[in-house]
Amino acid sequence: MNVNNDFPQLLKLWSADQHAESWVLGTVYKTTGPCYRKAGASMLFNSLGQQFGLLSGGCLESDIQRYAKEVMASGKPTTICYDGSDEDDISFQFGIGCGGTVHILLQPITEDNNYLSLDVLAENLASRESCIYLQKLMGDSAEAQVLTEADQNNSLYLQIAAELGDNKAQLVHLQTDSGSQEYLATRIAPPIHLLVVGGGVDARPLVSMASILGWEVSLCDPRPANARREHFMEADNILDCSISQLSEHRLFYTFDAAVVMSHNLQMDAEALIVLQGSQIDYLALLGPASRRATVIELAGLEDSKLPIPVAGPAGINLGGELPESLALSILSQCHAVLHSADAGSLCQALPVLDQSR
């Protein structure tokens, strides 16, 4: 398993050693101005001095670790603040340069506080169920709870979901027996689930890169010489079924995106037919536009009436022709579509290099 900054992946690391070490959960609960991470970002610290995840660009984590050790020793939560605009603040002295202010909550993860319900959260994410995670900000004891989609008729779930709106995280005030309490409410979704149809050589970097992103990756290729486990160690699932039987597989309706790259016209056509009945938001087909037209015709589909559009040629124009470059291009497009982004440059257009020099 790749160690990355995605919270579901961090939970897997914690679950494996939750009883062997002492742990602290760090969470960004408020920011002002430009900050590397936003509210809802989480990180784990343990008594071995290990850190998993990021609460900044890697600049503040060592300092946060000092506070995490104090939380482990006291068993009490605390909040800390880094002000990048204050010349006397350590974040300014580090020369970070973002200029924003980040507020962080540190909570001990112990049996006394029910492990901050992280085990419940991990269980629901493993079942691919989105959750709302509630963390109490103030008080001598750390508290957290999980609200799941099964609680949609629960007035608390409905209230918090309404307050969150389209935001990932939001500070909310809830009435409790002891009065009004402030909580951080964070939407936490299971990892993106990518299906790759075709297990050839060029699928290897695609699967590897998707795994690094923290995505769940399933691979389907019934040909004996392809999709061999020794070549796809990062794949979470290698599906033992034909392409035409994909819709009968238990994982079929959990896919968020699919890349069809079997290099076989008939297999690709079968995949397009089956995946048009799925719930994916991104469908890519490897090859030029002429091949896309051939595959769609072979599948007996009408391009203008496809329920799920087919991106073909797949990817965005990054240049490069090797499998690694194509994988980066396709995953970039997929990432942008799933996050409703335009995949444009964040700065003004860069000059095109003169390749003749």
PyMOL commands that set and color helices and strands:
alter all, ss='L'
color gray80, all
select helices_A, chain A and resi 7-17+61-74+90-93+111-126+149-151+155-164+203-212+229-231+243-248+252-254+265-275+289-298+303-305+323-338
alter helices_A, ss='H'
color red, helices_A
select strands_A, chain A and resi 23-32+42-46+51-53+78-83+101-109+131-136+144-148+169-176+179-188+193-197+216-220+237-239+257-260+282-285
alter strands_A, ss='S'
color yellow, strands_A
deselect
rebuild
show_as cartoon
